[in-house]
Amino acid sequence: MILLLRALIAVILVTILIGFFYSKGRRFGFWNRIIIGILSAALIAIIVIYEISDTKRSTLNRELLNAFNQNQTLICGEREVRVGEFDFVGGTKVFSGRKEKIIVPIESCKVK
């Protein structure tokens, strides 16, 4: 629902801006309205695609972090990441080695 609300707000703002800067006191013709409609639809599509991919990535990261916090081993490339050997750094979404100076991004991990 939030996704559609964001897309709707973006389309409204873009349409208003296009109308403000483009019209300069004249009415929109048929082709101008078609172009604005196509641009608005393209903007909505881009926003929806981005939000869907971001939601999937966030869900996967949350599942990996939950598995890590439940003492499950994660396979990250060729490394095994465990609670006792790594700390999770939330701001950068990486695992930082406690003894070794290793940084492993969460995107490269899978649950063992």
C-alpha distance (Angstrom), angle and dihedral (degrees) to the residues before:
residue distance angle dihedral
M1 . . .
I2 3.80 . .
L3 3.78 88.0 .
L4 3.78 93.1 58.4
L5 3.79 91.8 43.9
R6 3.81 91.2 54.3
A7 3.79 90.9 48.4
L8 3.79 92.2 48.6
I9 3.80 92.7 49.5
A10 3.80 91.1 48.4
V11 3.80 92.3 50.3
I12 3.78 92.3 48.3
L13 3.79 92.1 49.7
V14 3.79 93.7 46.9
T15 3.79 91.8 47.3
I16 3.80 91.3 50.3
L17 3.80 92.0 47.9
I18 3.78 92.8 47.9
G19 3.78 90.2 47.9
F20 3.78 92.2 48.0
F21 3.78 97.1 48.8
Y22 3.78 99.6 33.0
S23 3.77 106.0 42.2
K24 3.84 101.2 52.4
G25 3.79 92.2 -174.7
R26 3.80 99.6 -40.1
R27 3.77 128.9 105.1
F28 3.77 122.9 -106.6
G29 3.76 115.4 -103.8
F30 3.78 125.1 -141.1
W31 3.81 95.3 -92.7
N32 3.79 92.7 45.8
R33 3.79 90.2 55.4
I34 3.82 90.2 48.5
I35 3.81 91.5 51.7
I36 3.81 92.5 48.0
G37 3.81 89.8 48.6
I38 3.80 92.0 50.8
L39 3.81 92.0 47.5
S40 3.80 90.7 48.3
A41 3.81 91.8 49.4
A42 3.80 90.8 49.0
L43 3.80 90.7 50.2
I44 3.80 91.2 50.3
A45 3.81 90.8 49.5
I46 3.81 92.5 50.6
I47 3.80 92.4 48.7
V48 3.81 92.8 47.7
I49 3.82 93.1 48.4
Y50 3.80 91.7 48.5
E51 3.81 93.6 47.6
I52 3.81 92.8 48.4
S53 3.82 93.0 50.5
D54 3.82 91.4 44.9
T55 3.80 91.2 50.6
K56 3.82 91.7 50.5
R57 3.81 91.8 48.4
S58 3.82 92.1 47.7
T59 3.80 92.1 48.8
L60 3.80 92.0 50.5
N61 3.81 92.1 47.8
R62 3.81 90.9 49.2
E63 3.82 91.1 50.5
L64 3.82 91.1 49.8
L65 3.80 91.8 48.4
N66 3.81 91.3 48.7
A67 3.81 90.2 51.2
F68 3.83 90.1 48.5
N69 3.82 91.5 50.0
Q70 3.83 90.0 49.8
N71 3.82 89.5 59.4
Q72 3.80 94.6 -105.5
T73 3.78 117.3 146.4
L74 3.80 117.6 -114.0
I75 3.79 123.2 -153.3
C76 3.81 109.5 -140.8
G77 3.78 109.6 179.6
E78 3.81 103.2 -57.3
R79 3.82 95.2 -21.0
E80 3.77 131.1 90.2
V81 3.79 112.6 -139.1
R82 3.81 117.9 -154.2
V83 3.81 133.2 173.4
G84 3.81 95.0 -112.9
E85 3.80 94.6 50.9
F86 3.82 102.6 39.3
D87 3.79 139.4 40.1
F88 3.78 123.3 -149.3
V89 3.80 116.1 -124.9
G90 3.80 106.3 -156.1
G91 3.79 99.2 -166.4
T92 3.78 94.1 60.5
K93 3.82 97.0 23.6
V94 3.79 94.6 -127.3
F95 3.77 136.8 126.1
S96 3.79 113.1 -121.6
G97 3.79 119.9 -155.8
R98 3.79 116.2 -121.2
K99 3.81 98.8 -153.0
E100 3.79 101.5 18.3
K101 3.78 119.8 49.1
I102 3.81 94.8 -119.0
I103 3.78 128.6 141.6
V104 3.79 118.1 -161.8
P105 3.83 120.7 -175.2
I106 3.79 115.1 -132.2
E107 3.83 91.2 -131.4
S108 3.80 90.1 69.8
C109 3.81 93.5 56.8
K110 3.80 136.6 97.7
V111 3.80 130.7 -178.7
K112 3.81 111.1 -100.6
